[in-house]
Amino acid sequence: TSGLCTFPESPFSSYSKSLSRSSVRSRMSLKPPKAYNSLQKGALIWDPKPLQVKKIFEALKKGLNEYLEAHQAELDYLSGRHKDTKRNSRLAFYYDLDKQIRSVERYIRKLEFHISKVEELYEAYCIQCRLRDGATNMKQAFSLSPATKASRESLVELYKNVQECTEDMCFIEGALEVHLGEFHVKMKGLVGFARLCPGDQYEVFVRLGRQKWRLKGKIETDDSQTWDEEEKIFIPNLHEKFEIKVTELRGLATILVGVVTCDSINFFSTKPQAIVVDITELGTIKLRLEVLW
């Protein structure tokens, strides 16, 4: 997908696996963080979520490996045709096939690089998480011991270590978000059976973090639906879920139909994902979307 055709250079250089307590950010050549959703002004929250990051990492790696397997299969097929074409076909067709093979090979190398960067970032994240947990446990132990000058100094140092690990984890989360690609979300319409009548007008509001998509639609006399927009690109976020709100428009009044949230963990796939969500509690009105990663 277009969200995976570019592979930004990770700002995370060769991260040492040593457990020495030096800041990760001193080893990162951070550019102005316009590409980092979690690092933008007003969005920085020093509250890393290791369990959520683990879920996203596993889904992302699985999706990237699916792309890698698909392109490897395509390469094997083209290579087989390449051998036959060399013996039996025109020279121009042979060179065109050769160009296709080289293009697929380049894409495979990019995917392999992408996967290695994601793994490198997550490995560094896990190291910082273990360091933070260790420092937190030691801090709790020292706080229960008799207060001495040495214990107070140790508590100050441990508190500093916990803060540094927390900050480093947040910066790694921001770096990891750069590698999540894009979600192309398509509007497929409302499903409501008897609840949807010709002339009814609805507004659908989709939000992912600070990214918003507002579109209006109308039920036509032949029960078809027309919407003023059909597709929107969202940049995946490690911590935010999709929030979907549907309202019915009646003249100057608006009536809330329902609000639902939708996790994006299953969207990291080579195939378009069809989503049907219940907007009302009883499921009398549903919203159909399609997500392509």
C-alpha positions as CSV (number, residue, x, y, z in Angstrom):
1,T,0.0,0.0,0.0
2,S,1.1,3.6,-0.4
3,G,1.6,3.7,3.4
4,L,4.3,1.1,3.1
5,C,6.1,2.3,-0.1
6,T,8.3,4.7,1.8
7,F,10.5,3.6,4.6
8,P,11.8,6.5,6.6
9,E,15.2,6.3,8.0
10,S,14.9,5.4,11.6
11,P,16.3,8.2,13.9
12,F,17.4,5.4,16.1
13,S,21.0,4.6,15.3
14,S,22.8,1.5,16.4
15,Y,21.5,1.1,19.9
16,S,23.9,-0.5,22.3
17,K,22.5,-3.6,24.1
18,S,24.5,-2.7,27.1
19,L,22.5,-2.2,30.3
20,S,24.5,0.9,31.2
21,R,22.4,3.9,32.2
22,S,23.0,6.4,29.4
23,S,20.1,8.1,27.7
24,V,18.7,6.6,24.6
25,R,18.1,10.1,23.2
26,S,21.8,10.9,23.3
27,R,22.2,8.1,20.8
28,M,19.3,9.2,18.6
29,S,19.7,11.8,15.9
30,L,16.2,13.3,16.4
31,K,15.0,15.5,13.5
32,P,12.3,18.1,14.2
33,P,9.5,15.8,15.3
34,K,6.9,16.7,12.8
35,A,6.6,13.1,11.8
36,Y,6.3,11.9,15.4
37,N,2.6,11.8,16.4
38,S,3.4,11.3,20.1
39,L,6.1,13.9,20.1
40,Q,4.1,16.8,18.7
41,K,3.5,19.8,20.9
42,G,0.6,19.2,23.3
43,A,0.6,15.5,22.7
44,L,3.6,14.4,24.7
45,I,2.5,12.3,27.6
46,W,5.2,10.6,29.8
47,D,3.2,7.5,30.2
48,P,4.5,4.6,28.1
49,K,2.2,1.6,27.7
50,P,4.4,-1.5,27.2
51,L,1.5,-3.9,26.8
52,Q,-0.2,-1.8,24.0
53,V,3.2,-1.3,22.3
54,K,3.8,-5.1,22.4
55,K,0.4,-5.8,20.8
56,I,1.0,-3.2,18.0
57,F,4.6,-4.5,17.4
58,E,3.3,-8.1,17.0
59,A,0.5,-7.1,14.6
60,L,2.9,-4.8,12.7
61,K,5.5,-7.5,12.3
62,K,2.9,-10.1,11.3
63,G,1.6,-7.7,8.6
64,L,5.0,-6.9,7.3
65,N,5.9,-10.6,7.1
66,E,2.7,-11.2,5.1
67,Y,3.8,-8.5,2.6
68,L,7.3,-10.1,2.5
69,E,5.9,-13.6,1.8
70,A,3.5,-12.3,-0.9
71,H,6.3,-10.5,-2.7
72,Q,8.6,-13.4,-2.3
73,A,6.0,-15.6,-3.9
74,E,5.6,-13.1,-6.7
75,L,9.4,-13.1,-7.2
76,D,9.5,-16.8,-7.4
77,Y,6.7,-16.8,-10.1
78,L,8.4,-14.1,-12.1
79,S,11.8,-15.8,-11.9
80,G,10.2,-19.0,-13.3
81,R,8.7,-17.1,-16.2
82,H,12.0,-15.4,-16.7
83,K,13.8,-18.6,-17.4
84,D,11.1,-19.8,-19.9
85,T,10.9,-16.4,-21.6
86,K,14.7,-16.4,-22.2
87,R,14.4,-19.4,-24.3
88,N,11.0,-18.9,-26.0
89,S,9.9,-15.3,-26.2
90,R,10.8,-11.9,-27.7
91,L,13.8,-10.0,-26.4
92,A,11.7,-6.9,-25.5
93,F,9.3,-9.0,-23.4
94,Y,12.3,-10.6,-21.7
95,Y,13.8,-7.3,-20.7
96,D,10.4,-6.0,-19.4
97,L,10.1,-9.1,-17.2
98,D,13.7,-8.5,-16.0
99,K,12.7,-5.0,-14.9
100,Q,9.7,-6.4,-13.0
101,I,12.0,-8.8,-11.2
102,R,14.5,-6.1,-10.2
103,S,11.6,-3.9,-8.9
104,V,10.2,-6.7,-6.7
105,E,13.7,-7.5,-5.4
106,R,14.2,-3.8,-4.4
107,Y,10.8,-3.8,-2.6
108,I,11.7,-7.0,-0.8
109,R,15.0,-5.4,0.4
110,K,13.0,-2.4,1.6
111,L,10.6,-4.7,3.5
112,E,13.4,-6.6,5.1
113,F,15.0,-3.3,6.2
114,H,11.7,-2.0,7.5
115,I,11.2,-5.2,9.6
116,S,14.8,-5.0,11.0
117,K,14.3,-1.4,12.1
118,V,11.0,-2.2,13.8
119,E,12.7,-5.2,15.6
120,E,15.6,-3.0,16.6
121,L,13.3,-0.3,18.1
122,Y,11.2,-2.8,20.0
123,E,14.3,-4.5,21.4
124,A,15.6,-1.2,22.6
125,Y,12.1,-0.5,24.1
126,C,12.1,-3.8,26.0
127,I,15.6,-3.0,27.4
128,Q,14.4,0.4,28.7
129,C,11.3,-1.2,30.1
130,R,13.3,-3.8,32.1
131,L,15.7,-1.1,33.3
132,R,12.7,1.0,34.5
133,D,11.1,-2.0,36.2
134,G,14.4,-2.8,38.0
135,A,14.9,0.8,39.1
136,T,11.3,1.0,40.3
137,N,11.7,-2.2,42.4
138,M,14.9,-0.9,43.9
139,K,13.4,2.4,44.7
140,Q,10.5,0.7,46.6
141,A,13.0,-1.4,48.5
142,F,15.1,1.6,49.5
143,S,12.0,3.6,50.5
144,L,11.2,0.8,53.1
145,S,14.7,0.7,54.5
146,P,15.9,3.0,57.4
147,A,16.5,6.5,56.2
148,T,20.2,7.3,56.0
149,K,22.2,9.7,53.9
150,A,23.3,6.8,51.6
151,S,19.7,5.6,51.1
152,R,18.5,9.1,50.4
153,E,21.2,9.6,47.8
154,S,20.3,6.2,46.3
155,L,16.6,7.1,46.1
156,V,17.4,10.3,44.3
157,E,19.6,8.5,41.8
158,L,17.0,5.7,41.3
159,Y,14.2,8.3,40.8
160,K,16.4,9.9,38.1
161,N,16.9,6.6,36.4
162,V,13.2,5.8,36.4
163,Q,12.5,9.2,34.8
164,E,15.2,8.7,32.2
165,C,13.9,5.3,31.3
166,T,10.3,6.6,31.0
167,E,11.4,9.4,28.7
168,D,13.5,7.1,26.6
169,M,10.5,4.7,26.2
170,C,8.3,7.6,25.1
171,F,10.8,8.7,22.5
172,I,11.1,5.1,21.2
173,E,7.4,4.9,20.9
174,G,7.5,8.1,18.8
175,A,10.2,6.6,16.6
176,L,8.2,3.4,16.2
177,E,5.1,5.2,15.1
178,V,7.0,6.4,12.0
179,H,7.1,2.8,10.8
180,L,3.3,2.1,11.1
181,G,2.4,3.0,7.5
182,E,-1.1,4.4,6.6
183,F,-4.7,3.3,6.9
184,H,-6.9,4.1,3.9
185,V,-10.4,4.1,5.3
186,K,-13.3,3.9,2.8
187,M,-16.9,4.7,3.5
188,K,-19.2,1.8,2.6
189,G,-22.4,3.1,4.0
190,L,-24.9,2.6,6.7
191,V,-27.0,-0.6,7.2
192,G,-30.3,-0.1,9.0
193,F,-33.0,-2.1,7.3
194,A,-36.3,-0.5,8.4
195,R,-34.4,2.3,10.3
196,L,-33.1,3.9,7.1
197,C,-35.7,5.7,5.0
198,P,-35.4,7.8,1.7
199,G,-34.6,11.4,2.5
200,D,-32.9,10.6,5.8
201,Q,-29.6,12.5,6.3
202,Y,-26.7,11.4,8.5
203,E,-23.3,12.7,9.6
204,V,-20.5,10.3,10.4
205,F,-17.5,11.6,12.4
206,V,-14.4,9.4,12.6
207,R,-11.5,10.3,14.8
208,L,-8.1,8.8,15.5
209,G,-6.2,10.9,18.1
210,R,-6.1,14.3,16.6
211,Q,-7.0,13.1,13.0
212,K,-10.6,13.8,12.1
213,W,-12.9,12.9,9.3
214,R,-16.4,14.3,9.0
215,L,-18.7,13.3,6.2
216,K,-22.4,13.7,5.4
217,G,-24.7,11.2,3.6
218,K,-28.3,10.9,2.3
219,I,-30.6,8.0,1.7
220,E,-31.9,8.2,-1.8
221,T,-35.4,7.1,-3.1
222,D,-33.9,3.9,-4.5
223,D,-32.4,3.1,-1.1
224,S,-28.9,3.9,-2.4
225,Q,-26.7,6.2,-0.4
226,T,-24.6,9.3,-1.5
227,W,-21.8,10.6,0.7
228,D,-19.8,13.8,0.2
229,E,-16.5,11.9,0.8
230,E,-15.6,8.3,0.2
231,E,-12.0,7.9,1.5
232,K,-9.7,9.2,4.1
233,I,-6.1,8.4,5.1
234,F,-5.2,8.0,8.7
235,I,-1.8,7.7,10.3
236,P,-1.8,4.8,12.8
237,N,-1.2,5.7,16.4
238,L,0.2,3.5,19.1
239,H,-2.3,4.5,21.8
240,E,-5.4,5.8,20.2
241,K,-8.5,3.8,19.0
242,F,-10.8,4.8,16.2
243,E,-13.8,6.7,17.6
244,I,-16.9,6.8,15.4
245,K,-20.0,9.0,16.1
246,V,-23.1,8.9,13.9
247,T,-25.8,11.6,14.1
248,E,-29.0,12.0,12.2
249,L,-29.7,15.5,10.7
250,R,-33.3,16.7,10.9
251,G,-33.5,20.3,9.7
252,L,-31.6,22.4,12.2
253,A,-31.6,19.6,14.8
254,T,-29.2,16.8,15.2
255,I,-30.0,13.5,16.9
256,L,-27.2,11.3,18.3
257,V,-27.5,7.8,16.9
258,G,-24.5,6.3,18.7
259,V,-20.8,6.4,19.5
260,V,-18.5,3.4,19.3
261,T,-14.7,2.8,19.5
262,C,-12.8,0.4,17.3
263,D,-9.3,-1.0,17.9
264,S,-6.9,-0.8,14.9
265,I,-4.9,-3.9,16.0
266,N,-6.4,-6.1,13.2
267,F,-5.9,-3.6,10.4
268,F,-2.2,-4.5,9.8
269,S,-2.9,-6.9,7.0
270,T,-2.1,-7.3,3.3
271,K,-5.9,-7.7,2.5
272,P,-8.5,-5.0,2.8
273,Q,-10.4,-5.4,6.1
274,A,-14.2,-5.1,6.1
275,I,-15.5,-3.5,9.3
276,V,-19.1,-3.6,10.4
277,V,-19.8,-1.8,13.7
278,D,-23.0,-1.6,15.7
279,I,-23.8,2.1,16.1
280,T,-26.9,1.5,18.2
281,E,-26.9,-0.7,21.3
282,L,-29.4,-3.2,19.6
283,G,-27.5,-3.1,16.3
284,T,-30.4,-1.7,14.4
285,I,-28.0,0.7,12.6
286,K,-24.6,-0.5,11.6
287,L,-21.7,1.3,9.8
288,R,-19.7,-0.4,7.1
289,L,-16.1,0.7,6.5
290,E,-13.2,-0.8,4.6
291,V,-9.6,-0.4,5.8
292,L,-6.6,-0.9,3.5
293,W,-3.1,-0.8,5.1
